Amino acid sequence: MRRAYRRAGSLDRPERVALFCERVADYRARVVRTDASSIADAVAGVADGRRLCVPDGVPAGWVPAAVERVRDDDLAPSELDALDGVLTGCTVAIAETGTIVLTSAPDEGRRAITLVPDLHVVVVAEDRIVELVPEGLESVAPLVRDEHRPVTFVSGPSATSDIELDRVEGVHGPRSLVVIVAAERVGSGA
Amino acid sequence: MTTLRPFPLAAREELQNAQLRANLRHATDTIRAKRARVVGEAPDWEELRAAAAAIKDDVLAQLDRYLEQFADAVEASGGHVHWAEDAAAANAVVVDVARSHGVTSVVKMKSLTTDEIRLNEALEAAGVEALETDFAELILQLDGDWPSHILVPAIHRNRREIRDLFARTISPGLASDDPAALAEASRRYLRERFLAARVGVSGANFAVAESGTICVVESEGNGRMCTTLPEVLVSVVGIEKLVPTLADLEVFLQLLPRSSTGERMNPYTSLWTGVRAGDGPQELHVVLLDNGRTRVLGDATGREALRCIRCSACLNVCPVYTRTGGHAYGSVYPGPIGAILTPQLVGIENAPTLPFASSLCGACADVCPVRIDIPGILVHLRAQAVAATRRPGERAVFVLVAAAFGSARRFSFAQRLGRVAQRPFARSGRIRSLPGPLAAWTRTRDLAPLAPRSFRDWWRAR
């Protein structure tokens, strides 16, 4: 089968990162750019004093002192509902569509924890940002094929346009999505 | 299968509803503009469409092989596969699963396929409540209504109507008709149900043969709730939803959101492969549904309709749909795609008027992300509809018409005859009403009379 559509991007890294930030912001998600050493400060800026579920794979250095780190000890849905939010990494991010891709990696946790709490703070290392959808899928396909990992593409906060095509952010998934874009390679935590 | 109500009758009724027409007009105009913007942004749109058509054609050509591959992969990853020849068989599987877990309710994400098989009614008959969790589907369920659009099923309802309904049902005293307040009301109502749900039901947008993966796209997060929180998940998958490989998703995940909601990407896309310890449902049932699809596959021209990924772009551009709305089509698949899919799924004899619910303008084919030749299939099905209905009078007339058009002399004679015959009916250059069966034509439009002199006569006399 002939695939004449774009399968490899053409932007350099700064352009790619800029495009990603612009497209994420387009969905009315909040974008915070920072360098790798200041991730905790960025998290504190959006979740100070909150109780966040933090998967075990998230590096301690991401979690500010003012955030209460809650472990996911198989928390029941109602316990997740009682949290203020969740802090995770991501496997890959897609610039053109402003998408973050989760694969239940150690720094992402199981699917329910990024769904039930009302705030999702996700740290995206710049070197995980690809330009195109095919590049994003290519990097997660082996995880699906070989490990049966679940995959969730997240593009902005939960939304509905069912009422007169008026977009409303925040229905059942997290109503607030904060994407922290970190300039240098950050610990994968794996 | 009972015969559907004739489209012209149903459409005439819907057209009387001024509120419906206003809501529809606003919604379809908005969504068309959004789609045009994001499609214009993709430099390789035509290449994506070509690839999508080729992938789907390959699937349809080897569907048996891909289905077996998919089923094996699902089983290998811990899921159970059920083959359902028709709606009753599929519904029975879901009812059995609900019963075996002793639940009296299940949470459902929006799924046209489960609407098609009327799963909710089957569950209800078995004493199991099926709770629709998509915002629009919830509205329809609360009001005993039926979807009128593939993407925005309650497109025919405006905010005041929704507020009044919620105030009567799930949110007594609700005063605001602000969309955010309405969304909040549904969030509050459904949250407890999600957290307590033990069995979830989903459809599928795509099913990947190589890995046994199911993919659903959505906006609200209710789909993630239904497919992640319950212990048990049942996914009803039409057999045409297959794609061969995970890489093929890269094509459809670009085409679908841009065509459907006019977004670069929908908020949530979920992929799951069997069951995964400690993450999501620990029991997965996949129901592979035929329900007429193999019959469609048997028609070399009509089978292209099975490429459809249910984006609804064809509805939003259709001059017929944008006026009548979805209910007139009498099926969960409205608009141009419904006009070619429904008659094939239920048999042309049960829906003979649907292929005529089109002006053949071709706007639908232009926007179709999988390049279905909708006008071509409409014409193909019209021929079948004519062949299936016995109307000897009409047939005789067309034999005569064919004869008249077959030679210049006969044509010219017919014109002269027509000029005489039209005399009692032509008034100030227009024919406003014709007698007998011909009245059907002039009921909704004027007819231009034949000119006093034909071009040939004029030419000859120069």
Interface residues (C-beta under 8 A of the other chain):
Chain A: M1 R2 R3 A4 Y5 R6 R7 R23 D26 Y27 D74 P77 S78 D81 I94 E96 T97 G98 T99 S104 R110 R111 A112 L115 V116 V133 P134 L137 E138 A141 V144 R145 H148 R149 P150 V151 T152 F153 V154 S155 G156 P157 S158 A159 T160 S161 D162 I163 E164 L165 D166 V168 G170 V171 H172 G173 P174
Chain B: N23 H26 A27 T30 I31 P43 D44 E47 L48 A50 A51 A54 I55 D58 S77 T133 D134 F135 A136 I139 V152 P153 A154 I155 N158 R159 I162 P179 A180 L182 A183 S186 R187 L190 R191 F194 L195 A196 E210 S211 T213 S219 E220 G221 N222 R224 M225 T228 L229 L246 A247 L249 E250 V251 L253 Q254 T261 E263 R264 M265 N266 P267 Y268 T269 S270 L271 W272 T273 G274 R276 G278 D279 G280
